[in-house]
Amino acid sequence: MELDANSLEIQLSQKDHDSFNFGQNAPPGYESENSKSNPPTSSTFFRTIKYAGDTTRRSYRRLMNLGEICICSSSLLVILVLLIAIPITMIIIGAIHFNDCRLQRLIPIWLIVSGFLTITKNISTFVERIKSRNDNQTGNKILSVFDSFLTIAIIIWFICGNIWTYSNYSKVQTVDQSKDNYCHSLVFYFSFWIITSIYILIILACLIFCCTICITLFIPTKK
């Protein structure tokens, strides 16, 4: 009887075990869950921070490169507009007020001729650069000679504008048109500030050139 009771208990325990065997659908055990989801270590944490920092730096560099491209494009656009707009404005002002400067009648003429010379110079430079890409040596020589004469003419005409404008700066009046020292304010002061701004640009270019030389000579470069 004792043997039969023991065998009955063993059979019942096996049936209970089989009834709770879910196969692949069995819920995960505590140990297996702990083994799968290990808590993050300090090295993982610092690697995550480093990755985030690298991503931020790459995004910042992209933004900086995009900003530099936009600034350069905007600067070129502004320079092109100035190179075209200023000479056209000189021609228009000189033509409209051609007889409105009794003090020095050559100032409106100076504006018109300067505008035409500047536009011609810009076109000549642009065509010369296109020809240089095509390696047309004959065309380049002709354009270089023409450009040289044009540059000399611009310099001489610029000096004439200096004489006609600066020598009459203390004499000019822009109110009474019947007087001999009358000159239209737009004609005279536009000519004055065109000439003065050119001198300012020349001084700034010289300062930048000198600073560049000083930086090159006195700041050691890393080898």
C-alpha positions in Angstrom: 0.0 0.0 0.0 2.8 2.4 0.8 4.3 1.7 -2.6 1.0 2.4 -4.4 0.6 5.7 -2.5 4.1 6.9 -3.4 3.6 6.0 -7.1 0.3 7.9 -7.1 2.0 11.0 -5.7 4.7 10.8 -8.3 2.1 10.5 -11.1 0.2 13.5 -9.7 3.3 15.7 -9.5 4.2 14.8 -13.1 0.7 15.7 -14.2 0.9 19.1 -12.4 4.3 19.8 -14.0 2.9 19.0 -17.5 -0.2 21.1 -16.9 2.0 24.2 -16.2 4.4 23.6 -19.1 3.5 26.4 -21.6 6.2 25.6 -24.2 7.3 28.7 -26.1 4.5 30.8 -24.6 5.8 30.3 -21.1 6.3 33.6 -19.2 9.9 34.6 -18.8 11.6 33.9 -15.6 13.0 36.4 -13.3 16.6 35.4 -13.9 16.2 35.4 -17.7 14.7 38.9 -17.6 17.5 40.2 -15.5 20.1 38.6 -17.8 18.5 40.3 -20.9 18.0 43.8 -19.5 21.2 44.6 -17.8 21.4 48.1 -16.3 23.5 50.6 -18.3 27.1 50.9 -17.3 29.1 54.2 -17.0 31.0 53.5 -20.3 27.7 53.2 -22.2 26.6 56.4 -20.6 29.7 58.3 -21.7 29.6 56.8 -25.2 26.1 58.1 -25.5 27.2 61.6 -24.4 30.1 61.5 -26.8 27.9 60.5 -29.7 25.5 63.3 -28.9 28.4 65.8 -28.8 29.8 64.6 -32.1 26.4 64.9 -33.7 25.9 68.4 -32.4 29.4 69.4 -33.6 28.7 68.0 -37.1 25.4 69.9 -37.3 27.1 73.1 -36.1 29.8 72.7 -38.8 27.1 72.2 -41.4 25.4 75.3 -40.3 28.6 77.3 -40.3 29.5 76.1 -43.8 26.0 77.0 -45.0 26.3 80.4 -43.3 29.7 81.0 -45.0 28.2 80.1 -48.4 25.3 82.4 -47.9 27.6 85.3 -46.7 29.9 84.8 -49.7 27.0 84.7 -52.1 25.4 87.7 -50.6 28.7 89.6 -50.6 29.3 88.8 -54.3 25.7 89.8 -55.1 26.1 93.2 -53.3 29.5 93.8 -55.1 27.9 93.0 -58.5 24.9 95.3 -57.8 27.3 98.1 -56.7 29.5 97.7 -59.8 26.4 98.0 -62.0 24.1 100.3 -60.1 26.7 103.0 -59.2 27.9 103.7 -62.7 24.3 103.8 -64.1 23.3 106.2 -61.3 26.3 108.5 -62.2 25.2 108.6 -65.8 21.5 109.3 -64.9 22.4 112.1 -62.4 24.9 113.7 -64.8 22.4 113.6 -67.7 19.4 114.9 -65.8 21.4 117.8 -64.2 23.7 118.4 -67.1 23.2 122.2 -67.0 22.7 122.6 -63.3 26.2 123.3 -62.2 27.4 126.8 -63.1 30.3 126.6 -60.7 32.0 123.9 -62.7 30.2 122.6 -65.8 32.6 119.7 -66.2 31.3 118.0 -63.0 28.1 116.6 -64.7 30.3 115.6 -67.7 32.7 113.9 -65.3 29.8 111.8 -63.8 28.6 110.7 -67.3 32.0 109.8 -68.6 33.0 108.1 -65.4 29.9 106.0 -65.5 30.5 104.9 -69.1 34.2 104.1 -68.4 33.4 102.1 -65.3 30.8 100.0 -67.1 33.1 99.4 -70.0 35.9 98.4 -67.6 33.6 95.9 -65.9 32.5 94.4 -69.2 36.1 94.2 -70.5 37.2 92.4 -67.3 34.4 90.0 -67.5 35.1 89.2 -71.2 38.8 88.9 -70.5 38.2 86.2 -67.9 35.9 84.3 -70.2 38.6 84.4 -73.0 41.3 83.3 -70.6 39.3 80.1 -69.8 39.1 79.3 -73.6 42.9 79.8 -73.9 42.5 82.3 -76.8 45.9 84.0 -76.6 45.3 86.5 -79.5 42.0 87.7 -78.0 43.6 87.9 -74.6 46.5 90.1 -75.8 44.0 92.5 -77.5 41.8 92.7 -74.5 44.8 93.2 -72.2 46.0 96.1 -74.2 42.5 97.6 -74.3 42.1 97.1 -70.6 45.4 98.7 -69.9 44.5 101.9 -71.9 41.1 101.9 -70.2 42.6 101.7 -66.8 44.9 104.6 -67.6 42.0 106.7 -68.9 40.0 106.0 -65.7 42.8 107.1 -63.5 43.4 110.3 -65.4 39.7 111.1 -65.5 39.5 110.3 -61.7 42.2 112.8 -61.1 40.4 115.4 -63.1 37.2 114.8 -61.0 39.3 115.4 -57.9 40.5 118.7 -59.1 37.1 119.9 -60.3 35.3 118.8 -57.1 37.7 119.4 -54.2 38.9 122.8 -55.5 35.3 124.1 -55.5 34.2 122.6 -52.2 34.5 125.8 -50.3 33.0 127.9 -53.0 29.9 125.9 -53.9 26.4 127.0 -52.9 23.2 125.0 -53.7 20.4 127.6 -53.1 20.6 130.5 -55.5 20.7 129.3 -59.1 21.4 132.8 -60.5 24.8 133.0 -58.9 28.0 131.8 -60.7 29.0 129.6 -57.8 25.8 127.6 -57.9 25.8 123.8 -58.4 22.9 121.4 -57.8 23.4 119.7 -54.5 22.9 116.2 -55.9 25.4 116.7 -58.7 28.1 118.2 -56.5 27.8 116.1 -53.3 27.3 112.9 -55.2 30.5 113.5 -57.1 32.2 114.5 -53.9 31.2 111.3 -52.0 32.0 109.0 -55.0 35.5 110.3 -55.0 35.9 110.3 -51.2 34.5 106.7 -50.9 37.1 105.5 -53.4 39.8 106.9 -51.2 38.3 105.2 -48.2 38.2 101.9 -50.0 41.9 102.3 -51.0 42.9 103.1 -47.4 40.9 100.0 -46.2 42.5 97.8 -48.8 46.0 99.0 -47.8 45.3 98.4 -44.1 44.0 94.9 -44.8 47.1 94.2 -46.9 49.4 95.4 -44.2 47.7 93.4 -41.5 47.9 90.3 -43.7 51.6 90.8 -44.1 52.1 91.4 -40.4 50.2 88.2 -39.5 52.1 86.2 -42.0 55.5 87.4 -40.8 55.1 87.6 -37.0 52.7 84.8 -36.1 54.5 81.5 -36.3 52.8 78.7 -38.2 52.5 75.2 -36.8 54.7 72.7 -38.5 
